[in-house]
């Protein structure tokens, strides 16, 4: 029986130090609140997606930059089985995020780019020099060199996936010719539809995540809806990253789109039931255990 080729996931993306402050509620302007708890952890859309892909079972290479204060983040990435040989240490501070988290699991986030905006084209070219056609290149908007990396990936025959966050419609428009997969949430999808004057179903948007409403995959005239799992929400931080990272990691293993979507939905459900971003990302065994509970109830 013919087997599918297993491909590598190359992530050009952000590596952040997340400072998470648990609060009774999100403060209003001018309001001072005492925290209910504090957590420092690894985060950043790139790191979250890379770990999710690795925990889905894929081979993952991280391409990025940190400052001297972020060397411990590389140890955590390597501990997750990710190749960090192409993460450079620069003079800028490591990117970081201040995350306010309320009792319902909703959050408000302030991000400082720091070292994430110090990526150099030569480093990206060197990292991708050993990539093979059919590998995945995963990008977000939290680093510089995104358009350049996408164009290089396309020229090398990689499948280019792009998470359009933090959202910038002009950046999306510039990247569209290079993409195989564009991932947005519902708000971003609506903004794109308004910019182009077309319904989102007519745009080259393959994946729209919608939180508790699940996700939708558009492919030509076909729309595949993926329901969300009913779970008690603890922290929504990184849920979209986990969905996309687990999806790409599963596709890189040669599994089907529908299988990848199902696994990604279960991974995101497990993620929001835990506190933190990278540290909370589930393994493929945990994902399969959750999916098995659904099968057992049928």
C-alpha positions in Angstrom: 0.0 0.0 0.0 1.3 3.4 -0.9 2.0 5.7 2.1 1.9 9.5 2.1 5.1 11.4 2.4 5.8 13.1 5.7 6.8 16.7 5.4 8.5 19.2 7.7 6.8 22.3 9.1 9.0 25.4 9.0 7.7 28.2 11.2 9.0 31.7 10.6 7.4 33.3 13.7 7.3 35.1 17.0 8.7 33.8 20.2 7.4 35.7 23.2 7.6 35.8 27.0 4.0 35.9 28.2 3.2 37.7 31.5 -0.3 36.5 32.4 -2.3 38.3 35.1 -5.4 36.7 36.4 -8.1 39.2 37.3 -11.7 39.2 38.5 -12.7 41.2 35.5 -11.0 43.2 32.8 -10.3 46.8 34.1 -12.0 49.9 32.8 -10.0 53.0 31.9 -8.4 54.4 35.0 -9.3 51.4 37.1 -6.6 49.7 39.3 -7.0 46.0 40.1 -5.1 43.6 42.3 -4.3 40.4 40.5 -5.6 37.0 41.5 -2.5 35.3 40.2 0.5 35.7 37.9 2.2 33.3 35.4 5.3 33.8 33.2 5.4 31.4 30.3 6.5 30.9 26.7 4.1 32.3 24.1 4.0 34.1 20.8 1.9 33.0 17.8 4.9 31.4 16.1 6.0 29.4 19.2 2.5 28.4 20.0 1.9 27.1 16.4 5.2 25.4 16.3 4.6 23.5 19.5 1.1 22.6 18.5 2.4 21.2 15.2 5.2 19.2 17.0 2.7 17.8 19.5 0.5 16.7 16.6 3.5 14.5 15.6 5.2 16.6 12.9 8.8 17.5 12.5 9.1 21.2 13.1 11.8 23.8 12.5 11.6 27.2 14.2 13.0 30.3 12.5 13.1 33.4 14.7 14.9 35.6 17.1 15.1 36.2 20.9 17.2 38.4 23.2 19.5 37.3 26.0 16.5 37.4 28.3 14.8 34.7 26.3 17.3 31.9 26.1 15.1 29.8 28.4 12.4 29.9 25.7 14.7 28.0 23.3 15.2 25.3 25.9 11.4 24.9 26.1 11.0 24.8 22.3 13.8 22.2 22.0 12.2 20.3 24.8 9.0 20.1 22.7 11.1 18.4 20.0 11.5 21.5 17.8 14.7 22.3 15.8 15.9 25.7 17.1 19.2 25.9 15.2 17.9 28.8 13.2 16.7 30.9 16.1 19.1 33.8 16.5 20.0 35.7 19.7 20.0 39.5 19.1 20.6 42.6 21.2 16.9 43.5 21.4 14.7 42.3 24.2 12.7 39.1 23.6 9.2 39.9 22.4 6.7 39.8 25.2 3.0 40.0 25.9 1.1 41.4 28.8 -2.1 39.3 29.1 -5.0 40.3 31.3 -7.3 37.2 31.9 -10.7 37.5 33.6 -12.7 34.9 35.5 -14.6 33.9 32.3 -11.4 33.1 30.4 -11.6 36.2 28.2 -8.4 38.2 27.7 -6.9 41.5 26.7 -3.3 41.4 25.3 -0.6 44.0 24.7 2.3 42.8 22.6 5.9 44.2 22.3 7.6 42.9 19.2 11.2 43.2 20.4 13.5 40.6 18.8 10.7 39.3 16.7 11.2 42.3 14.3 15.0 41.6 14.0 14.8 38.7 11.6 17.2 38.8 8.7 16.6 37.6 5.2 19.8 35.7 5.1 18.8 33.6 8.2 15.5 32.7 6.6 17.2 31.7 3.3 19.7 29.6 5.2 17.0 27.9 7.3 14.9 27.1 4.2 17.9 25.9 2.1 17.3 22.3 3.1 13.5 22.5 2.8 11.9 20.1 0.3 8.9 20.8 -2.0 5.7 19.9 -0.2 7.0 21.0 3.2 4.9 23.5 5.0 5.9 27.1 5.7 3.8 28.7 8.5 3.8 32.5 8.9 2.0 35.1 11.1 2.1 38.9 11.4 4.2 39.1 14.6 7.5 39.2 12.8 9.2 41.2 10.0 10.1 39.6 6.7 6.7 37.9 6.3 6.2 38.8 2.6 9.8 37.9 1.8 9.6 34.6 3.5 6.3 33.7 1.8 7.8 34.6 -1.7 10.8 32.4 -0.9 8.7 29.6 0.3 6.6 29.7 -2.9 9.7 29.7 -5.1 11.0 26.6 -3.2 7.8 24.7 -3.8 6.7 24.9 -0.1 3.0 25.0 0.9 2.6 28.4 2.5 0.1 28.9 5.4 -0.5 32.3 6.9 -2.3 33.3 10.1 -3.4 36.9 9.5 -2.9 38.1 13.0 -2.4 40.7 14.3 -4.7 41.7 11.5 -3.6 44.0 8.7 -5.7 43.9 5.5 -3.0 45.4 3.4 -0.5 42.7 4.5 -3.1 40.0 3.6 -3.6 41.5 0.2 0.2 41.5 -0.5 0.5 37.9 0.6 -2.5 36.4 -1.2 -0.6 35.4 -4.4 1.9 33.3 -2.3 -0.5 31.4 -0.1 -1.9 27.9 -0.1 -3.8 28.5 3.2 -5.1 31.7 4.8 -6.4 31.4 8.3 -8.5 34.2 9.9 -11.1 34.5 12.6 -14.6 35.7 12.0 -13.8 39.4 12.6 -10.8 39.3 10.3 -12.9 37.4 7.6 -15.5 40.2 7.8 -12.8 42.9 7.4 -11.4 41.1 4.4 -14.9 40.8 2.8 -15.4 44.5 3.3 -12.1 45.4 1.8 -12.6 43.3 -1.3 -16.4 43.9 -1.6 -17.1 40.2 -1.8 -18.6 37.6 0.5 -16.0 35.7 2.4 -17.0 32.5 0.7 -15.8 34.0 -2.6 -12.4 35.0 -1.2 -9.3 32.8 -1.1 -9.9 32.1 2.6 -9.5 28.5 3.4 -9.9 28.5 7.2 -12.2 30.7 9.4 -12.1 30.0 13.2 -15.1 31.1 15.2 -14.4 30.2 18.8 -17.3 28.4 20.4 -19.0 28.2 17.0 -16.2 26.0 15.7 -14.5 26.6 12.3 -15.2 26.5 8.6 -13.0 25.4 5.8 -13.7 26.8 2.3 -12.5 24.9 -0.8 -14.1 26.0 -4.0 -17.9 25.6 -3.6 -17.4 23.3 -0.7 -17.7 24.5 2.9 -16.8 22.1 5.7 -18.0 23.1 9.1 -16.2 21.8 12.2 -18.1 22.0 15.5 -16.3 23.1 18.7 -16.2 20.8 21.6 -18.4 21.8 24.6 -15.8 22.6 27.4 -15.5 24.7 30.5 -13.3 27.6 29.4 -10.4 28.6 31.6 -8.2 30.6 29.2 -8.7 31.3 25.5 -5.1 32.5 25.0 -3.5 30.7 22.0 -6.6 28.6 21.1 -6.5 29.8 17.5 -2.8 29.1 17.3 -3.3 25.6 18.6 -6.0 24.9 16.1 -3.9 26.0 13.2 -0.6 24.5 14.4 -2.3 21.1 15.1 -4.0 21.3 11.7 -0.8 22.0 9.8 1.1 19.4 11.8 -1.5 16.7 10.9 -1.5 17.7 7.3 2.3 17.5 7.2 1.9 13.8 8.3 0.0 13.1 5.1 -3.4 12.7 6.8 -6.6 14.0 5.3 -8.1 17.5 5.6 -11.1 16.2 7.5 -8.9 14.2 9.9 -6.7 17.2 10.5 -9.8 19.5 11.1 -11.2 17.0 13.6 -7.9 16.7 15.5 -7.4 20.5 15.5 -10.8 21.1 17.0 -10.2 18.6 19.8 -6.7 20.2 20.5 -8.2 23.7 20.7 -10.9 22.4 23.1 -8.2 21.0 25.4 -6.3 24.2 25.2 -9.0 26.5 26.4 -9.6 24.2 29.4 -6.2 25.0 30.7 -4.3 28.1 31.9 -1.5 29.5 29.7 -0.4 29.3 26.1 2.5 27.1 25.1 2.6 25.1 28.4 -1.1 24.1 27.9 -0.8 22.8 24.4 -2.1 19.2 24.3 -0.2 16.1 22.9 -1.7 14.0 20.1 -2.3 11.3 22.6 -4.5 13.7 24.7 -6.3 14.7 21.5 -7.0 11.2 20.5 -8.2 10.3 24.0 -10.7 13.2 23.8 -11.9 12.2 20.3 -12.3 8.6 21.6 -14.9 9.8 24.2 -17.0 11.2 21.4 -16.8 7.9 19.5 -17.8 5.9 22.6 -20.9 8.0 23.1 -22.3 7.3 19.6 
